[in-house]
Amino acid sequence: MVNQSSGLVSRLQRGQPVRRTEISSLATFVPPRLLTNTDLEKMVDTTSEWIIQRTGIIQRHVVDPGVATSDLGKEAALEAIEQAGLTPKDIDLIVVGTTTPDMFFPSTACLVQHKIGATHAWGFDVAGACSGFNFSLSVASQLVAAGCHDHALVIGADVMSSIIDYKDRATCVLFGDGAGAVVVSAAKDPDLGIIDFAHEIDGSGGPALQMPAGGSLRPASAETVAQRLHYVKQDGQTVFKFAVRKTEDICRTILERNHLAANDVDLFVSHQANRRIITSAAERLGLDPCKVIINIEMYGNTTAATIPIALNEARETGRLKKGDLVLLASVGAGFTIGSVLLRWAI
């Protein structure tokens, strides 16, 4: 069973009033400590050549002990708020996409709210795995579009090193830590901003990518710890095939719904899970490789943080400019599938 949600188009069809929203600022933060392929060669039976060939990753950033997802989110959030010309007290809503909350409760949104002093904001976490940023961006955008809030803070952040088994060479080479944050506000220019979103979930894919223990089904116990069930487990081939197919599908859905073609896209920003997934999906869509941003080699898979980190790199290198048509796409554990279409406003 697949459930699909659509964005602004469906609301307009129902005659509901909306206002265009925009990303009014963007900031990222990664911890300074590096974990290179050479480091991993000393930890597990693998080689840098094999990692690069299969994933495209050269290095990833990882936190020091005691550094949590809310700490990374705080750093990105404060910079994003400053870039938007706001203060934390101007933020009405905080939505945090994360797979690695500091703890089950309180939510990471609560922790970030307190750390940055956003005393007028409410908020919550979104558990969309690698689609966490796209899901969170869409939710926040809808609340601002409806006039419920003026400025929403959206954070995609994960400390994946906290749930990675560094004895499992199939997964430990893939992930890194990082955070990205954007402020979503009412659009200043009606021709710019967030246009639409298309999201799906397919729970039949759950067993292919999961952390088996730690929840209500298998609470933490001596047995679950001994069996190393509190770490990420992945069926790589199943995830790879699904990700390539569904990245293409969800992008076609949102483009066709908005009467656009692949050659109309100025920048394609896919979740950075694997270089081969991104290039395969882009080829199927018929996207010019020059319009595809890939930076997984320097960061690995930072889960909910990959898209804002990639967007920021594109902006800093001149590949993302005001007015560009940007297509975001993601596939994550669940399975979750997400896509957001926007015209860059900053």
C-alpha positions as CSV (number, residue, x, y, z in Angstrom):
1,M,0.0,0.0,0.0
2,V,1.3,3.4,-1.0
3,N,0.0,6.7,0.4
4,Q,0.7,9.8,-1.6
5,S,0.3,13.5,-0.6
6,S,0.3,16.4,-3.0
7,G,1.0,20.0,-2.3
8,L,-0.3,23.4,-3.3
9,V,-1.9,22.3,-6.5
10,S,-4.5,20.2,-4.7
11,R,-5.2,23.0,-2.3
12,L,-5.8,25.5,-5.1
13,Q,-8.1,23.0,-6.8
14,R,-10.2,22.8,-3.6
15,G,-10.4,26.6,-3.7
16,Q,-8.6,27.1,-0.4
17,P,-6.7,30.4,-0.1
18,V,-2.9,30.1,0.0
19,R,0.0,32.5,-0.1
20,R,3.3,31.6,-1.8
21,T,6.1,30.8,0.6
22,E,9.9,31.0,0.1
23,I,13.1,29.8,1.6
24,S,14.4,33.1,2.9
25,S,17.7,31.9,4.3
26,L,19.9,28.8,4.4
27,A,22.7,27.7,6.7
28,T,24.5,24.4,7.4
29,F,26.8,23.0,10.0
30,V,29.0,19.9,10.1
31,P,31.3,18.9,13.0
32,P,35.0,19.5,12.3
33,R,36.2,15.9,13.0
34,L,36.7,13.8,9.9
35,L,36.4,10.1,9.4
36,T,38.1,9.2,6.1
37,N,38.1,6.0,4.1
38,T,41.7,5.4,5.3
39,D,40.5,5.6,8.8
40,L,37.8,3.0,8.0
41,E,40.3,0.7,6.4
42,K,41.8,0.4,9.9
43,M,38.5,-0.4,11.5
44,V,36.8,-2.9,9.2
45,D,37.7,-5.2,6.3
46,T,37.3,-2.7,3.5
47,T,39.3,-0.5,1.1
48,S,39.1,3.1,0.1
49,E,38.9,2.1,-3.5
50,W,35.9,-0.2,-2.9
51,I,34.1,2.6,-0.9
52,I,34.6,5.1,-3.6
53,Q,33.6,2.7,-6.4
54,R,30.4,1.6,-4.7
55,T,29.3,4.9,-3.1
56,G,31.4,7.8,-4.2
57,I,32.3,8.7,-0.6
58,I,35.9,9.8,0.4
59,Q,35.3,11.2,3.8
60,R,32.5,12.1,6.3
61,H,32.2,14.4,9.3
62,V,31.4,12.9,12.7
63,V,30.7,14.4,16.1
64,D,32.8,14.0,19.2
65,P,31.3,12.1,22.1
66,G,28.5,14.0,23.8
67,V,27.5,16.1,20.8
68,A,23.9,15.6,19.9
69,T,21.6,16.3,17.0
70,S,20.2,19.4,18.8
71,D,23.7,20.8,19.1
72,L,24.2,20.6,15.3
73,G,20.7,21.9,14.6
74,K,21.3,24.9,17.0
75,E,24.4,26.0,15.0
76,A,22.6,25.8,11.7
77,A,19.5,27.4,13.0
78,L,21.1,30.5,14.6
79,E,23.0,31.3,11.3
80,A,19.8,30.8,9.2
81,I,17.8,33.1,11.5
82,E,20.5,35.8,11.3
83,Q,20.8,35.5,7.5
84,A,17.0,36.0,7.3
85,G,17.4,39.3,9.2
86,L,15.4,37.9,12.1
87,T,15.9,37.0,15.8
88,P,14.9,33.7,17.4
89,K,11.9,35.5,18.9
90,D,10.6,36.1,15.4
91,I,10.3,32.3,14.8
92,D,6.7,31.0,15.2
93,L,7.3,27.3,14.3
94,I,10.2,24.8,14.4
95,V,10.1,21.6,12.5
96,V,13.0,19.2,12.8
97,G,13.5,16.3,10.4
98,T,15.7,13.8,12.1
99,T,16.2,10.0,12.5
100,T,18.5,10.5,15.5
101,P,16.7,12.6,18.0
102,D,18.7,13.4,21.2
103,M,16.2,11.1,23.0
104,F,12.7,9.7,22.5
105,F,11.3,12.7,24.4
106,P,11.3,15.6,24.6
107,S,11.5,16.3,20.9
108,T,14.6,17.7,19.3
109,A,12.5,20.7,18.3
110,C,11.8,21.4,22.0
111,L,15.6,21.2,22.7
112,V,16.5,23.4,19.8
113,Q,13.8,25.9,20.7
114,H,15.3,26.3,24.2
115,K,18.9,26.4,23.0
116,I,18.3,29.2,20.5
117,G,15.8,31.1,22.7
118,A,12.9,31.0,20.3
119,T,10.4,31.7,23.1
120,H,7.4,32.4,20.8
121,A,7.7,29.1,18.8
122,W,6.0,25.8,19.0
123,G,7.3,22.8,17.1
124,F,7.8,19.1,16.6
125,D,10.0,16.4,15.0
126,V,9.3,14.7,11.7
127,A,10.5,11.1,11.4
128,G,10.9,10.9,7.6
129,A,14.4,9.4,7.6
130,C,16.3,10.6,4.5
131,S,13.1,12.4,3.4
132,G,13.0,14.3,6.7
133,F,14.0,17.6,5.2
134,N,11.6,17.5,2.3
135,F,8.7,16.4,4.6
136,S,9.5,19.1,7.2
137,L,9.9,21.8,4.5
138,S,6.5,20.9,3.1
139,V,4.7,20.9,6.4
140,A,6.2,24.2,7.5
141,S,5.5,25.8,4.1
142,Q,1.8,24.8,4.3
143,L,1.4,26.4,7.7
144,V,3.0,29.6,6.5
145,A,1.0,29.5,3.3
146,A,-2.2,29.2,5.2
147,G,-1.4,32.3,7.2
148,C,-1.0,30.4,10.5
149,H,2.6,31.6,10.9
150,D,5.0,34.2,9.4
151,H,8.4,32.6,9.9
152,A,9.0,28.9,10.3
153,L,12.4,27.3,11.0
154,V,13.0,24.0,9.2
155,I,16.0,21.9,10.3
156,G,17.3,18.7,8.8
157,A,19.9,17.2,11.2
158,D,21.3,13.8,12.1
159,V,24.1,12.3,14.1
160,M,24.1,9.0,12.3
161,S,27.4,8.0,13.9
162,S,25.4,7.4,17.0
163,I,23.5,4.5,15.5
164,I,26.1,3.1,13.1
165,D,27.8,-0.3,13.8
166,Y,31.4,0.3,13.0
167,K,31.9,-3.4,12.8
168,D,29.5,-3.7,9.9
169,R,31.3,-2.7,6.7
170,A,28.1,-2.6,4.6
171,T,26.7,0.4,6.5
172,C,29.6,2.1,8.4
173,V,31.1,3.5,5.3
174,L,28.0,5.3,4.2
175,F,27.0,7.8,6.9
176,G,28.1,11.1,8.4
177,D,26.8,13.8,10.7
178,G,25.5,17.2,9.9
179,A,22.7,19.8,9.9
180,G,21.0,22.3,7.7
181,A,18.4,24.9,8.4
182,V,16.2,27.2,6.4
183,V,13.7,29.9,7.4
184,V,10.4,29.7,5.5
185,S,8.5,32.9,5.2
186,A,5.8,34.5,3.0
187,A,7.3,35.1,-0.5
188,K,8.3,38.7,-1.3
189,D,8.0,38.0,-5.0
190,P,5.0,36.0,-6.2
191,D,7.0,34.5,-9.0
192,L,9.5,33.0,-6.6
193,G,9.3,30.5,-3.8
194,I,7.9,27.0,-3.1
195,I,5.7,25.8,-6.0
196,D,4.6,22.3,-5.0
197,F,5.4,19.1,-3.2
198,A,4.7,15.4,-3.8
199,H,5.4,12.8,-1.1
200,E,4.7,9.1,-0.7
201,I,5.2,6.4,1.9
202,D,5.5,2.6,1.3
203,G,5.6,0.7,4.5
204,S,6.2,-2.6,2.8
205,G,9.9,-1.5,2.4
206,G,10.4,-1.1,6.1
207,P,12.5,-4.3,6.7
208,A,15.0,-3.2,4.0
209,L,16.3,-0.3,6.1
210,Q,15.7,-0.1,9.8
211,M,17.0,0.0,13.3
212,P,15.3,-3.1,14.7
213,A,15.4,-2.4,18.5
214,G,14.9,0.4,20.9
215,G,11.2,1.0,20.3
216,S,8.0,-0.5,21.8
217,L,8.3,-3.7,19.7
218,R,11.8,-4.6,21.0
219,P,12.6,-2.4,24.0
220,A,16.3,-2.2,24.9
221,S,17.5,-5.2,26.8
222,A,20.7,-7.1,27.3
223,E,19.7,-9.4,24.5
224,T,19.0,-6.6,21.9
225,V,22.3,-4.9,22.8
226,A,24.2,-8.2,22.5
227,Q,22.7,-8.8,19.1
228,R,23.7,-5.3,18.0
229,L,20.0,-4.5,17.1
230,H,20.3,-0.8,18.0
231,Y,22.3,-0.1,14.9
232,V,21.2,0.6,11.3
233,K,20.5,-2.6,9.3
234,Q,20.2,-2.4,5.5
235,D,19.5,-4.6,2.5
236,G,21.6,-2.6,0.1
237,Q,20.4,-4.0,-3.2
238,T,16.7,-3.6,-2.3
239,V,17.3,0.0,-1.2
240,F,19.3,0.9,-4.3
241,K,16.8,-0.4,-6.8
242,F,13.9,1.2,-5.0
243,A,15.7,4.5,-4.6
244,V,16.5,4.8,-8.3
245,R,13.0,3.9,-9.5
246,K,11.1,6.0,-7.0
247,T,13.4,9.1,-7.3
248,E,12.6,9.1,-11.0
249,D,8.8,8.4,-10.4
250,I,8.3,11.2,-7.8
251,C,10.2,13.7,-9.9
252,R,8.1,12.9,-13.0
253,T,5.0,13.2,-10.9
254,I,5.7,16.7,-9.7
255,L,7.1,18.0,-13.0
256,E,4.2,16.7,-15.0
257,R,1.6,18.1,-12.5
258,N,3.2,21.5,-13.0
259,H,3.4,21.2,-16.8
260,L,7.2,21.1,-16.7
261,A,9.9,19.0,-18.3
262,A,13.3,17.9,-17.1
263,N,15.0,20.4,-19.2
264,D,13.2,23.2,-17.4
265,V,15.0,22.3,-14.2
266,D,18.0,24.5,-13.4
267,L,19.3,22.4,-10.4
268,F,18.5,18.9,-9.3
269,V,19.3,18.3,-5.6
270,S,18.8,14.6,-4.7
271,H,19.3,13.1,-1.3
272,Q,23.0,12.2,-1.1
273,A,22.9,8.5,-0.3
274,N,25.0,7.1,-3.1
275,R,26.5,8.6,-6.2
276,R,25.2,5.8,-8.4
277,I,21.6,6.3,-7.2
278,I,21.8,10.0,-8.1
279,T,23.4,9.6,-11.5
280,S,21.1,6.7,-12.5
281,A,17.9,8.6,-11.5
282,A,19.2,11.8,-13.3
283,E,19.9,9.8,-16.4
284,R,16.5,8.2,-16.4
285,L,14.9,11.7,-16.1
286,G,17.0,13.0,-18.9
287,L,18.7,15.7,-16.8
288,D,21.8,17.4,-17.9
289,P,24.7,16.2,-15.6
290,C,25.7,19.9,-15.2
291,K,22.4,20.5,-13.4
292,V,22.9,17.7,-10.9
293,I,24.6,18.6,-7.6
294,I,26.6,15.7,-6.0
295,N,28.8,16.3,-2.9
296,I,28.5,13.0,-1.1
297,E,32.3,12.5,-1.5
298,M,32.9,15.0,1.3
299,Y,30.1,14.3,3.7
300,G,28.7,10.8,3.2
301,N,25.0,10.3,3.9
302,T,24.0,12.8,6.5
303,T,20.3,11.6,6.2
304,A,18.0,14.6,6.8
305,A,20.9,17.1,6.4
306,T,22.0,16.1,2.9
307,I,19.7,18.3,0.9
308,P,20.3,21.6,2.7
309,I,24.1,20.8,2.7
310,A,24.0,20.2,-1.0
311,L,21.9,23.3,-1.6
312,N,24.3,25.4,0.3
313,E,27.3,24.1,-1.6
314,A,25.5,24.8,-4.9
315,R,24.8,28.4,-3.8
316,E,28.4,28.9,-2.6
317,T,29.9,27.6,-5.8
318,G,27.6,29.8,-8.0
319,R,25.5,26.9,-9.3
320,L,22.4,28.1,-7.6
321,K,21.0,31.6,-8.3
322,K,17.9,33.6,-7.6
323,G,15.1,32.6,-10.0
324,D,16.5,29.1,-10.7
325,L,13.9,26.3,-10.9
326,V,15.1,23.7,-8.2
327,L,13.9,20.2,-7.9
328,L,14.5,18.4,-4.6
329,A,14.1,14.6,-4.3
330,S,14.6,12.0,-1.6
331,V,14.0,8.3,-0.7
332,G,14.5,7.0,2.8
333,A,13.8,4.3,5.3
334,G,10.1,3.5,5.6
335,F,10.1,3.7,2.7
336,T,9.6,7.4,2.4
337,I,9.7,9.3,-0.9
338,G,9.7,13.1,-1.2
339,S,10.0,15.8,-3.8
340,V,9.7,19.6,-3.6
341,L,9.7,22.1,-6.5
342,L,10.6,25.7,-6.0
343,R,12.0,28.8,-7.6
344,W,15.0,30.0,-5.6
345,A,14.3,33.3,-3.9
346,I,17.6,34.3,-2.3
